[in-house]
Amino acid sequence: MRKAVTILQFAVRILALLLVALGVLFWMGRSRDLVPLHMRMGQLLIVLLWILAGMGARAGVKAGMAAGALVYGFLAYLFAMNMGAFLPGPAHEVIRVVHLLIGLGAVGLTEAIGARIKRAAAA
Protein backbone atom coordinates (compact mmCIF):
# COMPACT_ATOMS: atom_id res chain seq x y z
CA MET A 1 0.00 0.00 0.00
CA ARG A 2 2.92 2.29 0.73
CA LYS A 3 4.04 2.27 -2.91
CA ALA A 4 0.52 2.98 -4.17
CA VAL A 5 0.24 5.96 -1.81
CA THR A 6 3.59 7.31 -3.01
CA ILE A 7 2.48 7.01 -6.65
CA LEU A 8 -0.83 8.75 -5.92
CA GLN A 9 0.93 11.53 -4.02
CA PHE A 10 3.35 12.02 -6.90
CA ALA A 11 0.45 12.20 -9.35
CA VAL A 12 -1.25 14.83 -7.16
CA ARG A 13 1.96 16.87 -7.00
CA ILE A 14 2.37 16.82 -10.79
CA LEU A 15 -1.30 17.73 -11.27
CA ALA A 16 -0.96 20.57 -8.77
CA LEU A 17 2.02 22.03 -10.64
CA LEU A 18 0.20 21.82 -13.95
CA LEU A 19 -3.00 23.27 -12.50
CA VAL A 20 -1.19 26.22 -10.95
CA ALA A 21 0.72 26.85 -14.19
CA LEU A 22 -2.52 26.84 -16.17
CA GLY A 23 -4.16 29.04 -13.55
CA VAL A 24 -1.36 31.59 -13.88
CA LEU A 25 -1.86 31.60 -17.65
CA PHE A 26 -5.59 32.20 -17.19
CA TRP A 27 -4.91 34.95 -14.69
CA MET A 28 -2.73 36.62 -17.32
CA GLY A 29 -5.59 36.38 -19.81
CA ARG A 30 -3.93 33.70 -21.95
CA SER A 31 -4.80 30.18 -23.07
CA ARG A 32 -8.49 30.41 -22.16
CA ASP A 33 -9.11 27.51 -24.54
CA LEU A 34 -7.37 25.27 -21.98
CA VAL A 35 -9.97 25.92 -19.27
CA PRO A 36 -11.76 22.59 -19.96
CA LEU A 37 -8.42 20.77 -19.53
CA HIS A 38 -7.84 22.64 -16.28
CA MET A 39 -11.29 21.59 -15.08
CA ARG A 40 -10.73 17.91 -15.91
CA MET A 41 -7.34 17.93 -14.21
CA GLY A 42 -8.91 19.51 -11.12
CA GLN A 43 -11.58 16.81 -11.12
CA LEU A 44 -8.86 14.18 -11.34
CA LEU A 45 -7.08 15.75 -8.37
CA ILE A 46 -10.31 15.53 -6.34
CA VAL A 47 -10.77 11.88 -7.35
CA LEU A 48 -7.22 11.14 -6.22
CA LEU A 49 -7.97 12.87 -2.92
CA TRP A 50 -11.01 10.64 -2.50
CA ILE A 51 -9.02 7.52 -3.36
CA LEU A 52 -6.41 8.43 -0.77
CA ALA A 53 -9.17 9.14 1.76
CA GLY A 54 -10.60 5.67 1.13
CA MET A 55 -7.17 4.10 1.44
CA GLY A 56 -6.65 6.07 4.62
CA ALA A 57 -9.90 4.82 6.10
CA ARG A 58 -8.81 1.24 5.40
CA ALA A 59 -5.33 1.88 6.81
CA GLY A 60 -6.59 3.22 10.11
CA VAL A 61 -6.39 6.97 9.52
CA LYS A 62 -8.88 8.72 11.79
CA ALA A 63 -12.36 8.44 10.34
CA GLY A 64 -12.91 12.18 10.73
CA MET A 65 -9.95 12.99 8.52
CA ALA A 66 -11.01 10.55 5.81
CA ALA A 67 -14.61 11.77 5.92
CA GLY A 68 -13.44 15.37 6.01
CA ALA A 69 -11.38 14.80 2.87
CA LEU A 70 -14.44 13.40 1.10
CA VAL A 71 -16.55 16.40 2.12
CA TYR A 72 -13.75 18.84 1.31
CA GLY A 73 -13.37 17.35 -2.17
CA PHE A 74 -17.09 17.62 -2.79
CA LEU A 75 -17.21 21.24 -1.63
CA ALA A 76 -14.10 22.10 -3.66
CA TYR A 77 -15.76 20.61 -6.74
CA LEU A 78 -18.98 22.57 -6.15
CA PHE A 79 -17.05 25.80 -5.64
CA ALA A 80 -14.93 25.32 -8.76
CA MET A 81 -17.89 24.45 -10.96
CA ASN A 82 -19.81 27.54 -9.83
CA MET A 83 -17.04 30.06 -9.28
CA GLY A 84 -17.88 31.99 -12.45
CA ALA A 85 -21.13 33.13 -10.85
CA PHE A 86 -19.46 34.56 -7.74
CA LEU A 87 -18.60 38.27 -7.61
CA PRO A 88 -18.57 39.10 -11.32
CA GLY A 89 -16.38 41.94 -12.47
CA PRO A 90 -13.17 43.17 -10.85
CA ALA A 91 -14.10 41.63 -7.49
CA HIS A 92 -13.85 38.19 -9.11
CA GLU A 93 -10.12 38.28 -8.35
CA VAL A 94 -11.04 37.42 -4.76
CA ILE A 95 -12.80 34.28 -6.01
CA ARG A 96 -9.73 33.31 -8.03
CA VAL A 97 -7.54 33.57 -4.95
CA VAL A 98 -10.03 31.52 -2.92
CA HIS A 99 -10.09 28.94 -5.74
CA LEU A 100 -6.29 28.69 -5.60
CA LEU A 101 -6.33 28.31 -1.81
CA ILE A 102 -9.02 25.62 -1.93
CA GLY A 103 -6.98 23.71 -4.52
CA LEU A 104 -3.84 23.97 -2.44
CA GLY A 105 -5.85 22.79 0.55
CA ALA A 106 -6.85 19.67 -1.39
CA VAL A 107 -3.20 19.01 -2.19
CA GLY A 108 -2.31 19.50 1.47
CA LEU A 109 -4.99 17.00 2.50
CA THR A 110 -3.59 14.39 0.11
CA GLU A 111 -0.16 14.92 1.64
CA ALA A 112 -1.47 14.66 5.20
CA ILE A 113 -3.50 11.54 4.51
CA GLY A 114 -0.64 9.96 2.57
CA ALA A 115 1.79 10.60 5.43
CA ARG A 116 -0.61 9.06 7.95
CA ILE A 117 -1.13 6.01 5.75
CA LYS A 118 2.62 5.54 5.46
CA ARG A 119 3.04 5.88 9.24
CA ALA A 120 0.29 3.35 9.84
CA ALA A 121 1.86 0.93 7.36
CA ALA A 122 5.27 1.29 9.03
CA ALA A 123 3.85 0.55 12.49
N, C-alpha and C positions, 0 to 999 in steps of 0.2 A: 504494500500500500504506500510505503514511503516513496518509492520511485514514481508511482502514479501522481502523488501529490506534488512532487517536484516538477514533473512535466506540466501539470495543470497550472502551477504557479508561474512557470516560465512562459506558458502560453498567455496568461493574464498580463504578465509584465510586457511582453511584446505587443499585445493588443493595446495596452495602456499607452505605450510610446506612440504607436501609430494613431490612436485616437486623439491624443494631445496634439500631435503634429498636424493632423487634419483640422482639428479645432482651431489651431493657430492660423492655418490658411483661411478658414472660414471667417475668422475674426478680422483678417486683413482684407476680406472681400474677394477672395480668390477661390477658385475650384469649387464653386457652389454645386457643380454637377456631381461632385463626390459625396454629397450629403446622404444619399441612400446607402452608400457603402459605409459611411460613418455610423449610420443607424444600425445596420446589420452587425457591424463589428461590436457596437455597444450592446446589442442584444446577445451576442455570443459571450461577451464578458459577463453579463448577468447570468447566463446559463452556466458558465463555468463557476461562478460564485455559488449557484444553487447546487451544483454537483459537489463542490467542496463542502458545502454545508451538510449535504447528505452523507458524505464520507465521514465528516466530523461527527455527526450524530452516531454513526455506527462505530466510530473509534473511541467514543467516550467523551467527546468534547461536551461541555455543558449544554444541556438542551436549550437553554435560553439564548445562547450564542448562535446555535444552529438555526433556531426558529427566527431569531432576530435577523440573521443574514437572509433568510427567505423573504421576510417581510420587507427588509431594506431593498432587496433586489426588485421586488414588486413595485414598491413606491418609487424607486429610481426609474424604472421603466415607465410608469405612469407620468412622472414628471417630464421625462425626456420626450415622450410622445405628444405631450400637450404644451411644451414650453413656448411654442410659437404664439400661443394665445395669451401669455402672461406679459403684462407691461409692454404693450407695443410702443414703438418709437424709441427715442434715445434712452429711456429708462430700461429698455430690454437688456442693456449691458449688465445690469444687476442679475438678471436671469441667467445670462451666459456664465457669469462667475459662479453662481449657485450650481449650475449644471456641471461645471468643472469640478467643484468641490464634492458634489454628490458622486461623480465618477471616481474621483480619487478616494473617496470613502469606501466605495465598493472594492477598489483595489486593496486598500488597507485591510478590509475585512477578509479578503482571500488570503492575504499574508498572515493575519492573525490566526485564522482557522487552520491554515496549512501548518503553521508552527506548532499549534496545539496537537494536531494530528501526529506530527513527527515526534513530539515529546511523548505522546501516549504510546506510539509504536516502539519507542526506545525503552520505555519502562517495562 
